[in-house]
Amino acid sequence: MFRTLAVAVLLVVAGCNAPTSDPAPDTATVTPAPVPESTATSPEVFAPGVTGDGVTTPTRLARAHARTLEATSYTVNQTLVQRLDNGTLRSRYVTHARFAPEQGRFRASLQQVDREEGDRVRRGTRRFGDGERAYVANTEANDTTYRLLRYPDGKPRPPSSVHVRNLTNSRAIERLFTLVDTRTVGTFTQNGTRYVRVRSSESAALPPLQNVTLAATISERGVVTQYRVEYDVVRTGRVEATIVVSYTDLGTTTVDRPAWVDRVNETAT
């Protein structure tokens, strides 16, 4: 099963009451002076939830991101690297996945490297959904097992039960942009699509995370095509982490059947 990085944060929502005022005393009727028209202009909107001030409505951005990806094929690459304070690799998780929702197909792989008791341990997980069934290949210590994913009652699990919206990361995107203030730093146009770049206004502290920084590129449709998060966390020692996620090939991604699926014994339970 794919491992996910979960960051626990404490959100304190303070309710703010509007100030009340005493009833106004009776006064003589006067003719109000004309009110000049406001010359203030609203910040330019670059994408759903994104203006010239940065990401101003994280929920709207996350919804647009998920809605667009769920309606088209796409490729996602996701890398998490953690290093000890001296630069030694602590862990590396690399995910590559391709989705074709209209066909109910996906193909995903996760390559893991963890340092355990001073040694590097490598693990790998590959999954494939053909529209009707989902298959998995797990590799550890040079040994690979292949199987058809099933429910407890033995019935094969459809691909939709395995990867529905997992890798759109919409919840993580909403939380990330809610916790980290951003500013717009520029725009560019590529192949007829406009993109906006945003960065964290300053490094943030989100206990237990420290020195959190964020940089992202967002399309005019609201797809967060790439984002990079860096942070430090102190456990038994300081760990420096970098997460990079990108979404590419929207509408042109194809999902082919991997050769390893032929090794699955579909009659095994």
C-alpha positions as CSV (number, residue, x, y, z in Angstrom):
1,M,0.0,0.0,0.0
2,F,1.3,3.4,-0.9
3,R,2.7,5.3,2.1
4,T,1.7,8.9,2.4
5,L,3.4,11.7,4.3
6,A,1.0,13.1,6.9
7,V,1.8,16.4,8.6
8,A,-0.2,17.0,11.8
9,V,-1.0,20.7,12.3
10,L,-3.1,22.5,14.9
11,L,-5.6,24.9,13.5
12,V,-7.0,27.4,15.9
13,V,-10.0,29.1,14.5
14,A,-11.0,32.2,16.5
15,G,-14.5,33.5,16.1
16,C,-14.6,37.3,15.6
17,N,-17.7,39.2,16.7
18,A,-18.5,42.4,15.0
19,P,-18.4,45.3,17.5
20,T,-21.7,46.6,18.6
21,S,-22.7,50.3,18.9
22,D,-25.0,52.2,21.1
23,P,-28.3,53.5,19.5
24,A,-27.7,56.9,17.8
25,P,-29.5,59.9,19.4
26,D,-32.3,61.6,17.5
27,T,-30.9,64.2,15.2
28,A,-32.3,66.7,12.7
29,T,-32.7,65.5,9.1
30,V,-29.9,66.6,6.9
31,T,-29.2,66.2,3.3
32,P,-26.3,63.8,2.8
33,A,-23.3,65.0,0.9
34,P,-22.5,63.3,-2.3
35,V,-20.2,60.3,-1.9
36,P,-17.3,60.2,-4.4
37,E,-17.1,57.0,-6.4
38,S,-14.4,54.7,-5.3
39,T,-11.3,54.5,-7.5
40,A,-10.0,51.3,-5.9
41,T,-9.6,48.3,-8.2
42,S,-9.8,44.7,-7.2
43,P,-6.6,42.6,-7.6
44,E,-6.3,40.9,-10.9
45,V,-7.5,37.3,-10.9
46,F,-5.0,34.8,-12.5
47,A,-6.6,31.5,-11.6
48,P,-9.5,30.3,-9.3
49,G,-8.5,31.5,-5.9
50,V,-5.4,33.3,-7.1
51,T,-4.9,37.0,-7.5
52,G,-2.1,39.5,-7.7
53,D,-1.9,39.1,-3.9
54,G,-1.1,35.4,-4.1
55,V,-3.4,32.5,-3.2
56,T,-6.3,34.2,-1.5
57,T,-8.9,31.4,-1.5
58,P,-7.2,28.0,-1.0
59,T,-10.5,26.1,-1.1
60,R,-11.5,27.4,-4.4
61,L,-8.0,26.7,-5.9
62,A,-8.0,23.1,-4.5
63,R,-11.5,22.4,-5.9
64,A,-10.5,23.7,-9.4
65,H,-7.3,21.6,-9.3
66,A,-9.2,18.4,-8.4
67,R,-12.1,19.1,-10.8
68,T,-9.8,19.6,-13.8
69,L,-7.6,16.5,-13.1
70,E,-10.6,14.2,-12.4
71,A,-12.0,15.0,-15.9
72,T,-8.8,14.3,-17.9
73,S,-5.8,12.0,-18.2
74,Y,-2.6,13.2,-16.5
75,T,0.8,12.2,-15.2
76,V,2.0,13.0,-11.7
77,N,5.5,12.8,-10.3
78,Q,6.1,13.2,-6.6
79,T,9.4,13.1,-4.7
80,L,10.0,13.4,-1.0
81,V,13.7,13.5,0.2
82,Q,14.7,13.7,3.9
83,R,18.3,14.3,4.9
84,L,19.9,14.4,8.3
85,D,21.6,17.6,9.5
86,N,25.0,16.3,8.2
87,G,23.6,15.7,4.7
88,T,23.1,12.0,5.0
89,L,20.1,10.6,3.2
90,R,17.4,9.5,5.7
91,S,14.7,8.6,3.2
92,R,13.6,9.0,-0.4
93,Y,10.2,8.3,-1.8
94,V,9.6,8.7,-5.6
95,T,6.1,8.2,-7.0
96,H,5.3,8.2,-10.8
97,A,1.7,7.7,-11.8
98,R,-0.4,8.0,-14.9
99,F,-4.2,8.2,-14.9
100,A,-6.8,7.9,-17.6
101,P,-10.1,8.4,-15.7
102,E,-12.4,8.1,-18.7
103,Q,-11.1,4.5,-19.2
104,G,-10.8,3.8,-15.4
105,R,-7.2,3.0,-15.9
106,F,-4.1,3.9,-13.9
107,R,-0.5,2.8,-13.5
108,A,1.6,3.9,-10.6
109,S,4.9,3.1,-8.9
110,L,6.6,4.0,-5.7
111,Q,10.3,3.5,-5.1
112,Q,11.4,3.9,-1.4
113,V,14.8,4.1,0.2
114,D,14.9,4.2,4.0
115,R,17.9,4.3,6.3
116,E,17.3,1.6,9.0
117,E,19.9,0.9,11.6
118,G,22.5,2.6,9.4
119,D,21.7,0.5,6.3
120,R,19.8,1.6,3.2
121,V,16.7,-0.5,2.7
122,R,15.0,-0.4,-0.7
123,R,11.3,-1.2,-1.4
124,G,9.1,-0.9,-4.4
125,T,5.4,-1.0,-5.1
126,R,3.8,-1.0,-8.6
127,R,0.1,-0.9,-9.2
128,F,-2.0,-1.2,-12.4
129,G,-5.8,-0.8,-13.0
130,D,-7.2,-2.0,-16.3
131,G,-10.7,-0.5,-15.9
132,E,-12.1,-3.6,-14.2
133,R,-9.4,-5.0,-11.9
134,A,-6.4,-3.7,-10.0
135,Y,-3.1,-5.5,-9.6
136,V,0.0,-5.0,-7.4
137,A,3.6,-6.0,-7.4
138,N,5.6,-5.5,-4.2
139,T,9.4,-5.7,-4.1
140,E,11.6,-6.0,-1.0
141,A,15.0,-7.6,-0.5
142,N,15.2,-8.6,-4.1
143,D,11.9,-10.6,-3.8
144,T,8.8,-9.6,-5.7
145,T,5.3,-10.8,-5.2
146,Y,2.4,-10.3,-7.6
147,R,-1.3,-10.4,-6.9
148,L,-4.8,-9.3,-7.8
149,L,-6.3,-6.9,-5.3
150,R,-9.4,-8.3,-3.7
151,Y,-12.0,-7.4,-1.1
152,P,-12.1,-9.5,2.1
153,D,-14.9,-11.5,0.6
154,G,-12.6,-12.5,-2.3
155,K,-14.2,-10.4,-5.0
156,P,-11.7,-8.4,-7.2
157,R,-11.4,-4.7,-6.4
158,P,-12.1,-2.3,-9.2
159,P,-9.4,0.3,-10.0
160,S,-11.7,3.1,-8.7
161,S,-11.5,1.6,-5.2
162,V,-7.7,1.8,-5.2
163,H,-6.9,5.2,-6.8
164,V,-9.9,7.5,-7.0
165,R,-8.5,10.9,-6.1
166,N,-5.4,10.0,-4.1
167,L,-2.8,11.7,-6.2
168,T,-4.7,14.9,-7.1
169,N,-3.5,16.0,-3.6
170,S,-6.3,18.5,-3.4
171,R,-6.6,18.3,0.3
172,A,-2.9,18.7,0.8
173,I,-3.0,21.7,-1.5
174,E,-5.8,23.3,0.3
175,R,-4.2,22.9,3.7
176,L,-0.8,24.0,2.4
177,F,-2.0,27.3,1.0
178,T,-4.2,27.9,4.0
179,L,-1.2,27.6,6.4
180,V,1.4,29.3,4.3
181,D,0.9,32.9,3.1
182,T,1.9,33.4,-0.5
183,R,2.6,36.3,-2.9
184,T,2.5,36.4,-6.7
185,V,5.9,36.8,-8.2
186,G,5.2,36.6,-11.9
187,T,3.3,35.1,-14.9
188,F,4.2,33.5,-18.2
189,T,2.4,32.0,-21.1
190,Q,3.2,28.6,-22.6
191,N,1.4,26.9,-25.5
192,G,-1.4,29.4,-25.2
193,T,-2.0,28.8,-21.5
194,R,-1.2,31.5,-18.9
195,Y,0.5,30.4,-15.6
196,V,1.2,32.3,-12.4
197,R,4.1,31.7,-10.0
198,V,3.6,32.2,-6.3
199,R,6.0,31.9,-3.4
200,S,5.7,31.9,0.4
201,S,5.8,35.5,1.7
202,E,8.4,34.3,4.3
203,S,9.5,31.1,5.9
204,A,6.8,29.8,8.3
205,A,6.9,27.8,11.5
206,L,4.1,25.2,11.7
207,P,5.1,23.1,14.8
208,P,6.7,20.6,14.6
209,L,7.8,22.0,11.2
210,Q,10.2,24.9,11.0
211,N,11.5,27.1,8.2
212,V,8.7,26.1,5.8
213,T,8.9,27.6,2.3
214,L,6.7,27.1,-0.7
215,A,6.9,27.8,-4.4
216,A,4.3,26.9,-6.9
217,T,3.2,27.3,-10.5
218,I,-0.5,27.4,-11.2
219,S,-2.3,27.3,-14.6
220,E,-5.2,29.7,-15.4
221,R,-7.6,26.7,-15.0
222,G,-6.4,26.3,-11.4
223,V,-4.2,23.3,-11.8
224,V,-1.2,23.5,-9.5
225,T,1.2,22.1,-12.1
226,Q,4.2,22.1,-9.8
227,Y,4.9,22.9,-6.2
228,R,8.0,22.6,-4.0
229,V,7.9,22.6,-0.2
230,E,11.0,22.7,2.0
231,Y,11.0,22.4,5.8
232,D,13.0,21.3,8.8
233,V,11.7,19.1,11.6
234,V,13.5,18.1,14.8
235,R,13.1,14.5,16.0
236,T,16.1,12.7,17.5
237,G,18.0,15.3,15.4
238,R,17.3,17.9,12.8
239,V,15.9,16.5,9.5
240,E,15.7,18.6,6.3
241,A,12.9,17.7,3.9
242,T,12.0,18.6,0.3
243,I,8.8,17.7,-1.5
244,V,8.4,18.3,-5.2
245,V,5.2,17.5,-7.0
246,S,4.4,18.1,-10.7
247,Y,1.4,17.4,-13.0
248,T,2.1,17.1,-16.7
249,D,0.6,15.7,-20.0
250,L,-3.0,16.7,-19.2
251,G,-5.2,15.2,-21.8
252,T,-2.4,13.3,-23.6
253,T,-1.4,10.7,-20.9
254,T,-1.9,7.1,-21.9
255,V,-1.9,4.0,-19.7
256,D,-0.5,0.8,-21.2
257,R,-0.5,-2.6,-19.6
258,P,2.8,-3.5,-17.9
259,A,4.4,-6.8,-18.6
260,W,4.6,-7.8,-15.0
261,V,0.8,-8.2,-14.8
262,D,1.1,-11.5,-16.7
263,R,2.8,-13.0,-13.7
264,V,-0.2,-12.5,-11.5
265,N,-2.1,-15.7,-10.6
266,E,-5.7,-14.4,-10.7
267,T,-7.1,-17.6,-9.1
268,A,-5.0,-17.2,-6.0
269,T,-6.7,-15.8,-2.9
